């Protein structure tokens, strides 16, 4: 059931806009930083004299620390005020950016990135939970639409800014640029975000530290194993070992949460079959988005494009996605989001099948059509599926539900890359590999669609 906080009645429409803007800027902040850092990878390899695999830990460490602590911050959003979690997260992110930019050696940079990931985790969880806590029901979809547009804008501008900073300044400015942005974000957020008290007075007794360790280790091992699986192979001893121990820690976490007086998440959420299946459909439905995003640059390279040309071509997605994402958010306030996500997944499946079956042999024009169709599909999917998932939250669980949504996105990203890369690599002829991979991704979208249709029919029957 959606939280409908009575305190929102005291806010004016102008206040709603400023509140959403503050949180949306944070989403832009996190996505912008991720893509600006990725562009600097070749520079890191040269400056620190490390291998490409070692340099990848600059990104991997950020994601792993972010995911490992996400359950804790979801819990804190339910106990502390969301504003506190958000502003503290923004402060941690900004301060750690200074540490990253002043790193004198590679290990120091990795540690700083881990701290930065913690700040990013606090910002992401609190931002999505805030849309439910601060906005009235009729504005939630609009708020989530603004968030998705902000994320797309970060993805769009990150590579552009990264190229400029690295070429004309220094790699350190990839991180130091966050300082003025972060300080302004903190001041703006403190001014425009109202204080909403947490559901209860917080003490350290409210934290299930055993559950925190279990969940952190389980998520760390899972994401780590999937992040290296596309290089080492899904069935390599290291990957299988990490996955096995991850399952054990997840089971231990489940047992701990059932008996804990102050669990990190409300396990009863998963007693709701609809909620559990929506999470599964979300993970599967994003395989094309994340896995396809990983393979498309390789496909374009095979077509003869250089890095600069690929970067420019990929901006087609962001330019189409932004207005669609904003529109779908507004649409979610007027139409049942369950219907919207079904149509979005159908279009995503068609996109994968068409690119696999006919367009993939047509060259660059095919890629442009694919990116446009992909942008429309997921522009219609992101905000409504977020709205759908957050509709299961209440005053005490909004942070946990937001955390689970963000965890599902990270798992989908890792699984999608592993799945499509594994399918692609199993073929000797690259074009056949691309064709099979995008067909598999389209099929996954059909599975997600089938789950969503089943849920709709079950709800109508009930």
Secondary structure as UniProt FT lines:
FT   HELIX           6..10
FT   HELIX           13..39
FT   HELIX           41..48
FT   HELIX           52..55
FT   HELIX           57..68
FT   HELIX           70..79
FT   HELIX           82..101
FT   HELIX           106..134
FT   HELIX           137..139
FT   HELIX           140..168
FT   TURN            171..172
FT   HELIX           173..192
FT   HELIX           204..206
FT   HELIX           209..232
FT   TURN            234..235
FT   HELIX           237..259
FT   HELIX           267..271
FT   HELIX           273..285
FT   HELIX           287..302
FT   TURN            303..304
FT   HELIX           307..332
FT   TURN            333..334
FT   HELIX           337..357
FT   HELIX           359..361
FT   HELIX           364..379
FT   TURN            380..381
FT   HELIX           382..390
FT   TURN            391..392
FT   TURN            395..397
FT   HELIX           398..425
FT   HELIX           430..461
//
